[in-house]
Amino acid sequence: MLTQTTSRVLEPSDLDAALAVLDRDPVTNAFVTARVQVAGLDPWRLGGEMWGWYEDGMLTSLCYAGANLVPIGATPRAVRAFADRARRAGRRCSSIVGPAEPTAQLWRLLEPHWGPAREVRAHQPLMVTDRTSADVAPDPLVRRVRKDEMDTIMPACVAMFTEEVGVSPMAGDGGLLYQARVAELVGSGRSFARLDDDGKVVFKAEIGAATAQACQIQGVWVAPEYRGRGLAAPGMAAVLRYALSDVAPVVSLYVNDFNTAARRTYRKVGFQEVGAFMSVLF
């Protein structure tokens, strides 16, 4: 019998209850929901543990503890419990990421034990749309990346990741996990690019997390030598059209607040800010 409030590692038999918590906010939780729908709650398949917080015997909050530490629907009391569990376990993640308020609270509790962070991005606007904009015509040259084009898309993916995160995804394991993730997105038809006449990537983006209710665009990148030519908005419009027609009825993304050019581009193609994420990078 559960006590009034308690936290524990969830088991595969807790899947329905966990999905019910995730379904309360399908847009914000798309990343974790997509993983859980594919892998269930088995830690080996999920790539980490799912922690649950119970109040009056009901599962009310979650925290995904894998390569990222992600609070989900986390109340202040749940965040304290998750922080205590994370502190005892020691840092195993490369980042803490999630809705800004609970993530900030989680970091305040963990920073004395896990700090300092390499970088803290305290306000990353969450942007959402359920329609394309009549103001921007989709770039007809943006298309799905083919499975035989891995050698073409990988350098652009590595460049984007290094520029965005500040470290190369090829470090550590030589990039095996990152290459596998890129291959997964290409294989599932969720990697998009425009190539120039020499076969070099000019623009790229992926539809990362995807559920029946919502999906998330990530990895938006324009080659440095092509920046300032107005390619980002039509490219995004093209990816957005694919996402809405083929993947989910709502599309989201989150962006660094200091990236004013990107925020302007996303607003131009129809995205609106509805909340904020926070990322703590180690």
Phi and psi restraints in degrees (value plus and minus 20) as a CYANA .aco file:
   2 LEU   PHI     -94.4   -54.4
   2 LEU   PSI     125.7   165.7
   3 THR   PHI     -94.0   -54.0
   3 THR   PSI     157.4   197.4
   4 GLN   PHI     -74.6   -34.6
   4 GLN   PSI     -67.3   -27.3
   5 THR   PHI    -154.8  -114.8
   5 THR   PSI     116.2   156.2
   6 THR   PHI    -182.4  -142.4
   6 THR   PSI     138.9   178.9
   7 SER   PHI    -146.3  -106.3
   7 SER   PSI     130.6   170.6
   8 ARG   PHI    -179.2  -139.2
   8 ARG   PSI     145.7   185.7
   9 VAL   PHI     -97.4   -57.4
   9 VAL   PSI     107.4   147.4
  10 LEU   PHI     -96.0   -56.0
  10 LEU   PSI     134.5   174.5
  11 GLU   PHI    -135.6   -95.6
  11 GLU   PSI     144.9   184.9
  12 PRO   PHI     -71.8   -31.8
  12 PRO   PSI     -50.9   -10.9
  13 SER   PHI     -89.8   -49.8
  13 SER   PSI     -32.0     8.0
  14 ASP   PHI    -111.2   -71.2
  14 ASP   PSI     -10.9    29.1
  15 LEU   PHI     -78.4   -38.4
  15 LEU   PSI     -68.1   -28.1
  16 ASP   PHI     -81.1   -41.1
  16 ASP   PSI     -61.6   -21.6
  17 ALA   PHI     -85.8   -45.8
  17 ALA   PSI     -59.4   -19.4
  18 ALA   PHI     -86.1   -46.1
  18 ALA   PSI     -62.7   -22.7
  19 LEU   PHI     -83.8   -43.8
  19 LEU   PSI     -53.2   -13.2
  20 ALA   PHI     -84.2   -44.2
  20 ALA   PSI     -58.7   -18.7
  21 VAL   PHI     -87.5   -47.5
  21 VAL   PSI     -65.0   -25.0
  22 LEU   PHI     -81.8   -41.8
  22 LEU   PSI     -56.9   -16.9
  23 ASP   PHI     -89.7   -49.7
  23 ASP   PSI     -31.3     8.7
  24 ARG   PHI     -86.6   -46.6
  24 ARG   PSI     -46.4    -6.4
  25 ASP   PHI    -163.4  -123.4
  25 ASP   PSI      57.5    97.5
  26 PRO   PHI     -83.9   -43.9
  26 PRO   PSI     -45.5    -5.5
  27 VAL   PHI     -96.2   -56.2
  27 VAL   PSI     -75.0   -35.0
  28 THR   PHI     -80.1   -40.1
  28 THR   PSI     -57.2   -17.2
  29 ASN   PHI    -114.9   -74.9
  29 ASN   PSI      -8.5    31.5
  30 ALA   PHI     -76.0   -36.0
  30 ALA   PSI     -60.6   -20.6
  31 PHE   PHI     -80.8   -40.8
  31 PHE   PSI     -70.1   -30.1
  32 VAL   PHI     -93.3   -53.3
  32 VAL   PSI     -60.0   -20.0
  33 THR   PHI     -77.7   -37.7
  33 THR   PSI     -64.1   -24.1
  34 ALA   PHI     -80.0   -40.0
  34 ALA   PSI     -61.7   -21.7
  35 ARG   PHI     -85.7   -45.7
  35 ARG   PSI     -64.4   -24.4
  36 VAL   PHI     -87.2   -47.2
  36 VAL   PSI     -58.2   -18.2
  37 GLN   PHI     -83.5   -43.5
  37 GLN   PSI     -51.9   -11.9
  38 VAL   PHI    -104.5   -64.5
  38 VAL   PSI     -63.5   -23.5
  39 ALA   PHI    -124.3   -84.3
  39 ALA   PSI     -32.6     7.4
  40 GLY   PHI      50.2    90.2
  40 GLY   PSI    -173.3  -133.3
  41 LEU   PHI    -130.8   -90.8
  41 LEU   PSI     -11.8    28.2
  42 ASP   PHI     -88.0   -48.0
  42 ASP   PSI      99.9   139.9
  43 PRO   PHI     -75.8   -35.8
  43 PRO   PSI     -56.5   -16.5
  44 TRP   PHI     -86.2   -46.2
  44 TRP   PSI     -64.5   -24.5
  45 ARG   PHI     -95.2   -55.2
  45 ARG   PSI     -55.0   -15.0
  46 LEU   PHI     -95.2   -55.2
  46 LEU   PSI     -42.7    -2.7
  47 GLY   PHI      60.7   100.7
  47 GLY   PSI       3.8    43.8
  48 GLY   PHI     142.7   182.7
  48 GLY   PSI     157.7   197.7
  49 GLU   PHI    -114.6   -74.6
  49 GLU   PSI     135.3   175.3
  50 MET   PHI    -132.6   -92.6
  50 MET   PSI      99.5   139.5
  51 TRP   PHI    -115.1   -75.1
  51 TRP   PSI     121.7   161.7
  52 GLY   PHI    -139.9   -99.9
  52 GLY   PSI     127.3   167.3
  53 TRP   PHI    -138.3   -98.3
  53 TRP   PSI     106.8   146.8
  54 TYR   PHI    -131.7   -91.7
  54 TYR   PSI     118.6   158.6
  55 GLU   PHI    -148.4  -108.4
  55 GLU   PSI     106.6   146.6
  56 ASP   PHI      32.1    72.1
  56 ASP   PSI      19.1    59.1
  57 GLY   PHI      59.5    99.5
  57 GLY   PSI     -18.2    21.8
  58 MET   PHI    -129.6   -89.6
  58 MET   PSI     115.5   155.5
  59 LEU   PHI     -91.9   -51.9
  59 LEU   PSI      99.1   139.1
  60 THR   PHI    -139.0   -99.0
  60 THR   PSI     -44.8    -4.8
  61 SER   PHI    -161.5  -121.5
  61 SER   PSI     135.1   175.1
  62 LEU   PHI    -151.6  -111.6
  62 LEU   PSI     142.2   182.2
  63 CYS   PHI    -167.6  -127.6
  63 CYS   PSI      99.1   139.1
  64 TYR   PHI    -104.0   -64.0
  64 TYR   PSI     106.1   146.1
  65 ALA   PHI    -141.8  -101.8
  65 ALA   PSI      68.6   108.6
  66 GLY   PHI    -155.4  -115.4
  66 GLY   PSI    -151.0  -111.0
  67 ALA   PHI     -82.7   -42.7
  67 ALA   PSI     -47.6    -7.6
  68 ASN   PHI    -138.7   -98.7
  68 ASN   PSI     132.8   172.8
  69 LEU   PHI    -125.3   -85.3
  69 LEU   PSI      98.0   138.0
  70 VAL   PHI    -149.6  -109.6
  70 VAL   PSI      88.0   128.0
  71 PRO   PHI     -95.5   -55.5
  71 PRO   PSI     120.1   160.1
  72 ILE   PHI    -151.7  -111.7
  72 ILE   PSI      98.7   138.7
  73 GLY   PHI      35.2    75.2
  73 GLY   PSI      13.9    53.9
  74 ALA   PHI    -106.5   -66.5
  74 ALA   PSI      99.5   139.5
  75 THR   PHI     -96.1   -56.1
  75 THR   PSI     144.3   184.3
  76 PRO   PHI     -75.1   -35.1
  76 PRO   PSI     -60.1   -20.1
  77 ARG   PHI     -88.1   -48.1
  77 ARG   PSI     -57.0   -17.0
  78 ALA   PHI     -85.1   -45.1
  78 ALA   PSI     -61.8   -21.8
  79 VAL   PHI     -79.6   -39.6
  79 VAL   PSI     -61.8   -21.8
  80 ARG   PHI     -82.0   -42.0
  80 ARG   PSI     -61.2   -21.2
  81 ALA   PHI     -85.8   -45.8
  81 ALA   PSI     -62.0   -22.0
  82 PHE   PHI     -85.9   -45.9
  82 PHE   PSI     -59.3   -19.3
  83 ALA   PHI     -83.8   -43.8
  83 ALA   PSI     -59.6   -19.6
  84 ASP   PHI     -84.7   -44.7
  84 ASP   PSI     -62.4   -22.4
  85 ARG   PHI     -86.1   -46.1
  85 ARG   PSI     -62.1   -22.1
  86 ALA   PHI     -85.5   -45.5
  86 ALA   PSI     -60.0   -20.0
  87 ARG   PHI     -82.4   -42.4
  87 ARG   PSI     -63.4   -23.4
  88 ARG   PHI     -86.1   -46.1
  88 ARG   PSI     -57.5   -17.5
  89 ALA   PHI     -95.6   -55.6
  89 ALA   PSI     -45.7    -5.7
  90 GLY   PHI      66.0   106.0
  90 GLY   PSI     136.0   176.0
  91 ARG   PHI     -93.9   -53.9
  91 ARG   PSI     103.7   143.7
  92 ARG   PHI    -139.9   -99.9
  92 ARG   PSI     -29.1    10.9
  93 CYS   PHI    -116.0   -76.0
  93 CYS   PSI     140.8   180.8
  94 SER   PHI    -115.4   -75.4
  94 SER   PSI     -30.2     9.8
  95 SER   PHI    -182.4  -142.4
  95 SER   PSI     138.0   178.0
  96 ILE   PHI    -131.4   -91.4
  96 ILE   PSI     108.3   148.3
  97 VAL   PHI    -167.3  -127.3
  97 VAL   PSI     121.6   161.6
  98 GLY   PHI     146.8   186.8
  98 GLY   PSI    -192.2  -152.2
  99 PRO   PHI     -71.6   -31.6
  99 PRO   PSI     119.1   159.1
 100 ALA   PHI     -76.8   -36.8
 100 ALA   PSI     -66.4   -26.4
 101 GLU   PHI     -85.5   -45.5
 101 GLU   PSI     -74.8   -34.8
 102 PRO   PHI     -87.0   -47.0
 102 PRO   PSI     -50.6   -10.6
 103 THR   PHI     -87.5   -47.5
 103 THR   PSI     -60.0   -20.0
 104 ALA   PHI     -82.9   -42.9
 104 ALA   PSI     -62.3   -22.3
 105 GLN   PHI     -84.5   -44.5
 105 GLN   PSI     -62.4   -22.4
 106 LEU   PHI     -80.6   -40.6
 106 LEU   PSI     -62.2   -22.2
 107 TRP   PHI     -89.2   -49.2
 107 TRP   PSI     -57.5   -17.5
 108 ARG   PHI     -79.2   -39.2
 108 ARG   PSI     -57.5   -17.5
 109 LEU   PHI     -97.3   -57.3
 109 LEU   PSI     -49.6    -9.6
 110 LEU   PHI    -114.4   -74.4
 110 LEU   PSI     -42.6    -2.6
 111 GLU   PHI     -75.7   -35.7
 111 GLU   PSI     -60.2   -20.2
 112 PRO   PHI     -81.6   -41.6
 112 PRO   PSI     -42.2    -2.2
 113 HIS   PHI    -124.2   -84.2
 113 HIS   PSI     -53.0   -13.0
 114 TRP   PHI    -126.4   -86.4
 114 TRP   PSI     -36.2     3.8
 115 GLY   PHI     -91.4   -51.4
 115 GLY   PSI     152.8   192.8
 116 PRO   PHI    -101.0   -61.0
 116 PRO   PSI     136.4   176.4
 117 ALA   PHI    -100.8   -60.8
 117 ALA   PSI     135.9   175.9
 118 ARG   PHI     -88.9   -48.9
 118 ARG   PSI     -57.4   -17.4
 119 GLU   PHI    -180.0  -140.0
 119 GLU   PSI     123.1   163.1
 120 VAL   PHI    -140.0  -100.0
 120 VAL   PSI     101.5   141.5
 121 ARG   PHI    -129.6   -89.6
 121 ARG   PSI      74.2   114.2
 122 ALA   PHI     -95.5   -55.5
 122 ALA   PSI     -41.8    -1.8
 123 HIS   PHI    -161.2  -121.2
 123 HIS   PSI      84.8   124.8
 124 GLN   PHI    -140.5  -100.5
 124 GLN   PSI      80.6   120.6
 125 PRO   PHI     -72.6   -32.6
 125 PRO   PSI     112.1   152.1
 126 LEU   PHI    -111.8   -71.8
 126 LEU   PSI     103.3   143.3
 127 MET   PHI    -139.1   -99.1
 127 MET   PSI     122.8   162.8
 128 VAL   PHI    -160.7  -120.7
 128 VAL   PSI     127.8   167.8
 129 THR   PHI    -171.9  -131.9
 129 THR   PSI     135.4   175.4
 130 ASP   PHI    -143.9  -103.9
 130 ASP   PSI      -3.4    36.6
 131 ARG   PHI    -175.4  -135.4
 131 ARG   PSI     139.1   179.1
 132 THR   PHI    -106.4   -66.4
 132 THR   PSI     140.8   180.8
 133 SER   PHI    -118.6   -78.6
 133 SER   PSI     118.9   158.9
 134 ALA   PHI     -95.5   -55.5
 134 ALA   PSI     -29.2    10.8
 135 ASP   PHI    -103.5   -63.5
 135 ASP   PSI     -37.7     2.3
 136 VAL   PHI    -150.7  -110.7
 136 VAL   PSI     100.7   140.7
 137 ALA   PHI     -98.8   -58.8
 137 ALA   PSI     111.6   151.6
 138 PRO   PHI     -81.4   -41.4
 138 PRO   PSI     120.6   160.6
 139 ASP   PHI     -88.0   -48.0
 139 ASP   PSI      96.2   136.2
 140 PRO   PHI     -88.7   -48.7
 140 PRO   PSI     -33.7     6.3
 141 LEU   PHI    -110.0   -70.0
 141 LEU   PSI     -27.3    12.7
 142 VAL   PHI    -100.7   -60.7
 142 VAL   PSI     107.2   147.2
 143 ARG   PHI    -164.5  -124.5
 143 ARG   PSI     152.3   192.3
 144 ARG   PHI     -87.5   -47.5
 144 ARG   PSI     120.4   160.4
 145 VAL   PHI     -97.4   -57.4
 145 VAL   PSI     112.2   152.2
 146 ARG   PHI    -100.5   -60.5
 146 ARG   PSI     137.8   177.8
 147 LYS   PHI     -83.1   -43.1
 147 LYS   PSI     -46.2    -6.2
 148 ASP   PHI    -107.1   -67.1
 148 ASP   PSI     -10.2    29.8
 149 GLU   PHI    -131.0   -91.0
 149 GLU   PSI       2.3    42.3
 150 MET   PHI     -79.1   -39.1
 150 MET   PSI     -60.5   -20.5
 151 ASP   PHI     -86.6   -46.6
 151 ASP   PSI     -43.8    -3.8
 152 THR   PHI    -100.4   -60.4
 152 THR   PSI     -63.0   -23.0
 153 ILE   PHI    -103.9   -63.9
 153 ILE   PSI     -47.4    -7.4
 154 MET   PHI     -79.3   -39.3
 154 MET   PSI     -66.5   -26.5
 155 PRO   PHI     -78.4   -38.4
 155 PRO   PSI     -57.3   -17.3
 156 ALA   PHI     -88.0   -48.0
 156 ALA   PSI     -60.0   -20.0
 157 CYS   PHI     -83.8   -43.8
 157 CYS   PSI     -63.5   -23.5
 158 VAL   PHI     -84.4   -44.4
 158 VAL   PSI     -62.4   -22.4
 159 ALA   PHI     -82.8   -42.8
 159 ALA   PSI     -63.5   -23.5
 160 MET   PHI     -81.9   -41.9
 160 MET   PSI     -68.5   -28.5
 161 PHE   PHI     -81.5   -41.5
 161 PHE   PSI     -66.1   -26.1
 162 THR   PHI     -83.3   -43.3
 162 THR   PSI     -61.4   -21.4
 163 GLU   PHI     -86.9   -46.9
 163 GLU   PSI     -59.5   -19.5
 164 GLU   PHI     -98.5   -58.5
 164 GLU   PSI     -65.9   -25.9
 165 VAL   PHI    -113.8   -73.8
 165 VAL   PSI     -47.8    -7.8
 166 GLY   PHI      77.7   117.7
 166 GLY   PSI     -23.6    16.4
 167 VAL   PHI    -157.4  -117.4
 167 VAL   PSI     136.3   176.3
 168 SER   PHI     -99.7   -59.7
 168 SER   PSI     118.4   158.4
 169 PRO   PHI     -93.1   -53.1
 169 PRO   PSI     -25.8    14.2
 170 MET   PHI    -108.1   -68.1
 170 MET   PSI     -24.8    15.2
 171 ALA   PHI     -94.9   -54.9
 171 ALA   PSI     145.4   185.4
 172 GLY   PHI      60.2   100.2
 172 GLY   PSI    -110.7   -70.7
 173 ASP   PHI    -114.2   -74.2
 173 ASP   PSI      -5.7    34.3
 174 GLY   PHI      56.6    96.6
 174 GLY   PSI      -8.0    32.0
 175 GLY   PHI      69.0   109.0
 175 GLY   PSI      -8.7    31.3
 176 LEU   PHI     -81.8   -41.8
 176 LEU   PSI     -66.8   -26.8
 177 LEU   PHI     -85.5   -45.5
 177 LEU   PSI     -60.4   -20.4
 178 TYR   PHI     -86.2   -46.2
 178 TYR   PSI     -64.3   -24.3
 179 GLN   PHI     -81.6   -41.6
 179 GLN   PSI     -57.0   -17.0
 180 ALA   PHI     -85.2   -45.2
 180 ALA   PSI     -59.6   -19.6
 181 ARG   PHI     -86.1   -46.1
 181 ARG   PSI     -64.0   -24.0
 182 VAL   PHI     -80.9   -40.9
 182 VAL   PSI     -63.4   -23.4
 183 ALA   PHI     -82.8   -42.8
 183 ALA   PSI     -56.8   -16.8
 184 GLU   PHI     -82.8   -42.8
 184 GLU   PSI     -64.4   -24.4
 185 LEU   PHI     -87.4   -47.4
 185 LEU   PSI     -60.4   -20.4
 186 VAL   PHI     -83.4   -43.4
 186 VAL   PSI     -66.4   -26.4
 187 GLY   PHI     -83.7   -43.7
 187 GLY   PSI     -49.6    -9.6
 188 SER   PHI    -110.9   -70.9
 188 SER   PSI     -16.6    23.4
 189 GLY   PHI      56.0    96.0
 189 GLY   PSI       6.2    46.2
 190 ARG   PHI    -135.5   -95.5
 190 ARG   PSI      -0.4    39.6
 191 SER   PHI    -135.2   -95.2
 191 SER   PSI     111.1   151.1
 192 PHE   PHI    -150.4  -110.4
 192 PHE   PSI     127.3   167.3
 193 ALA   PHI    -178.6  -138.6
 193 ALA   PSI     138.8   178.8
 194 ARG   PHI    -136.2   -96.2
 194 ARG   PSI     111.0   151.0
 195 LEU   PHI    -128.7   -88.7
 195 LEU   PSI     129.3   169.3
 196 ASP   PHI    -106.3   -66.3
 196 ASP   PSI    -195.5  -155.5
 197 ASP   PHI     -84.9   -44.9
 197 ASP   PSI     -40.9    -0.9
 198 ASP   PHI    -112.7   -72.7
 198 ASP   PSI     -15.2    24.8
 199 GLY   PHI      61.3   101.3
 199 GLY   PSI      -3.8    36.2
 200 LYS   PHI    -114.3   -74.3
 200 LYS   PSI     125.0   165.0
 201 VAL   PHI     -90.4   -50.4
 201 VAL   PSI     105.8   145.8
 202 VAL   PHI    -118.6   -78.6
 202 VAL   PSI     -62.1   -22.1
 203 PHE   PHI    -161.6  -121.6
 203 PHE   PSI     125.0   165.0
 204 LYS   PHI    -171.9  -131.9
 204 LYS   PSI     136.0   176.0
 205 ALA   PHI    -184.2  -144.2
 205 ALA   PSI     138.2   178.2
 206 GLU   PHI    -146.6  -106.6
 206 GLU   PSI     133.9   173.9
 207 ILE   PHI    -115.7   -75.7
 207 ILE   PSI      82.8   122.8
 208 GLY   PHI     -98.4   -58.4
 208 GLY   PSI    -111.1   -71.1
 209 ALA   PHI     -90.1   -50.1
 209 ALA   PSI     119.4   159.4
 210 ALA   PHI    -168.2  -128.2
 210 ALA   PSI     105.9   145.9
 211 THR   PHI    -147.4  -107.4
 211 THR   PSI     159.0   199.0
 212 ALA   PHI     -89.4   -49.4
 212 ALA   PSI     -39.5     0.5
 213 GLN   PHI    -118.5   -78.5
 213 GLN   PSI     -51.4   -11.4
 214 ALA   PHI    -179.2  -139.2
 214 ALA   PSI     135.3   175.3
 215 CYS   PHI    -158.7  -118.7
 215 CYS   PSI     147.4   187.4
 216 GLN   PHI    -151.8  -111.8
 216 GLN   PSI     104.4   144.4
 217 ILE   PHI    -103.5   -63.5
 217 ILE   PSI     120.0   160.0
 218 GLN   PHI    -164.3  -124.3
 218 GLN   PSI     151.4   191.4
 219 GLY   PHI      42.9    82.9
 219 GLY   PSI      11.3    51.3
 220 VAL   PHI     -91.1   -51.1
 220 VAL   PSI     109.2   149.2
 221 TRP   PHI    -174.6  -134.6
 221 TRP   PSI     117.2   157.2
 222 VAL   PHI    -137.9   -97.9
 222 VAL   PSI     113.5   153.5
 223 ALA   PHI     -76.2   -36.2
 223 ALA   PSI     116.4   156.4
 224 PRO   PHI     -70.1   -30.1
 224 PRO   PSI     -61.2   -21.2
 225 GLU   PHI     -92.0   -52.0
 225 GLU   PSI     -30.6     9.4
 226 TYR   PHI    -127.1   -87.1
 226 TYR   PSI     -18.0    22.0
 227 ARG   PHI     -91.7   -51.7
 227 ARG   PSI     130.4   170.4
 228 GLY   PHI      64.0   104.0
 228 GLY   PSI     -13.9    26.1
 229 ARG   PHI    -124.5   -84.5
 229 ARG   PSI     -12.2    27.8
 230 GLY   PHI      56.6    96.6
 230 GLY   PSI       6.5    46.5
 231 LEU   PHI    -108.1   -68.1
 231 LEU   PSI     -43.8    -3.8
 232 ALA   PHI     -86.6   -46.6
 232 ALA   PSI     -67.5   -27.5
 233 ALA   PHI     -84.0   -44.0
 233 ALA   PSI     -70.0   -30.0
 234 PRO   PHI     -81.3   -41.3
 234 PRO   PSI     -56.2   -16.2
 235 GLY   PHI     -83.7   -43.7
 235 GLY   PSI     -65.4   -25.4
 236 MET   PHI     -83.4   -43.4
 236 MET   PSI     -59.3   -19.3
 237 ALA   PHI     -81.0   -41.0
 237 ALA   PSI     -57.2   -17.2
 238 ALA   PHI     -87.4   -47.4
 238 ALA   PSI     -65.6   -25.6
 239 VAL   PHI     -85.3   -45.3
 239 VAL   PSI     -59.4   -19.4
 240 LEU   PHI     -81.9   -41.9
 240 LEU   PSI     -60.8   -20.8
 241 ARG   PHI     -82.1   -42.1
 241 ARG   PSI     -64.3   -24.3
 242 TYR   PHI     -79.7   -39.7
 242 TYR   PSI     -65.2   -25.2
 243 ALA   PHI     -81.6   -41.6
 243 ALA   PSI     -65.7   -25.7
 244 LEU   PHI     -91.5   -51.5
 244 LEU   PSI     -54.5   -14.5
 245 SER   PHI    -103.2   -63.2
 245 SER   PSI     -50.0   -10.0
 246 ASP   PHI    -134.4   -94.4
 246 ASP   PSI     -37.1     2.9
 247 VAL   PHI    -139.5   -99.5
 247 VAL   PSI     -79.8   -39.8
 248 ALA   PHI    -174.9  -134.9
 248 ALA   PSI     138.4   178.4
 249 PRO   PHI     -98.9   -58.9
 249 PRO   PSI     -32.0     8.0
 250 VAL   PHI    -152.4  -112.4
 250 VAL   PSI     116.4   156.4
 251 VAL   PHI    -142.9  -102.9
 251 VAL   PSI     116.0   156.0
 252 SER   PHI    -150.3  -110.3
 252 SER   PSI     148.7   188.7
 253 LEU   PHI    -182.4  -142.4
 253 LEU   PSI     142.3   182.3
 254 TYR   PHI    -151.4  -111.4
 254 TYR   PSI     130.3   170.3
 255 VAL   PHI    -160.2  -120.2
 255 VAL   PSI     130.6   170.6
 256 ASN   PHI     -86.4   -46.4
 256 ASN   PSI     117.0   157.0
 257 ASP   PHI     -85.0   -45.0
 257 ASP   PSI     -45.7    -5.7
 258 PHE   PHI    -100.0   -60.0
 258 PHE   PSI     -28.6    11.4
 259 ASN   PHI    -108.5   -68.5
 259 ASN   PSI      54.6    94.6
 260 THR   PHI     -85.1   -45.1
 260 THR   PSI     -53.5   -13.5
 261 ALA   PHI     -84.6   -44.6
 261 ALA   PSI     -64.0   -24.0
 262 ALA   PHI     -84.9   -44.9
 262 ALA   PSI     -63.9   -23.9
 263 ARG   PHI     -81.0   -41.0
 263 ARG   PSI     -59.7   -19.7
 264 ARG   PHI     -84.5   -44.5
 264 ARG   PSI     -61.4   -21.4
 265 THR   PHI     -82.2   -42.2
 265 THR   PSI     -65.1   -25.1
 266 TYR   PHI     -86.3   -46.3
 266 TYR   PSI     -59.3   -19.3
 267 ARG   PHI     -83.7   -43.7
 267 ARG   PSI     -57.2   -17.2
 268 LYS   PHI     -82.3   -42.3
 268 LYS   PSI     -55.5   -15.5
 269 VAL   PHI    -111.0   -71.0
 269 VAL   PSI     -17.0    23.0
 270 GLY   PHI      98.6   138.6
 270 GLY   PSI     -23.0    17.0
 271 PHE   PHI     -96.4   -56.4
 271 PHE   PSI     125.8   165.8
 272 GLN   PHI    -146.4  -106.4
 272 GLN   PSI     124.5   164.5
 273 GLU   PHI     -97.5   -57.5
 273 GLU   PSI     107.9   147.9
 274 VAL   PHI    -144.2  -104.2
 274 VAL   PSI     -24.9    15.1
 275 GLY   PHI     158.8   198.8
 275 GLY   PSI    -182.2  -142.2
 276 ALA   PHI    -170.1  -130.1
 276 ALA   PSI     124.0   164.0
 277 PHE   PHI    -123.8   -83.8
 277 PHE   PSI     149.8   189.8
 278 MET   PHI    -160.0  -120.0
 278 MET   PSI     121.9   161.9
 279 SER   PHI    -148.2  -108.2
 279 SER   PSI     115.5   155.5
 280 VAL   PHI    -136.4   -96.4
 280 VAL   PSI      96.5   136.5
 281 LEU   PHI    -125.3   -85.3
 281 LEU   PSI     113.6   153.6
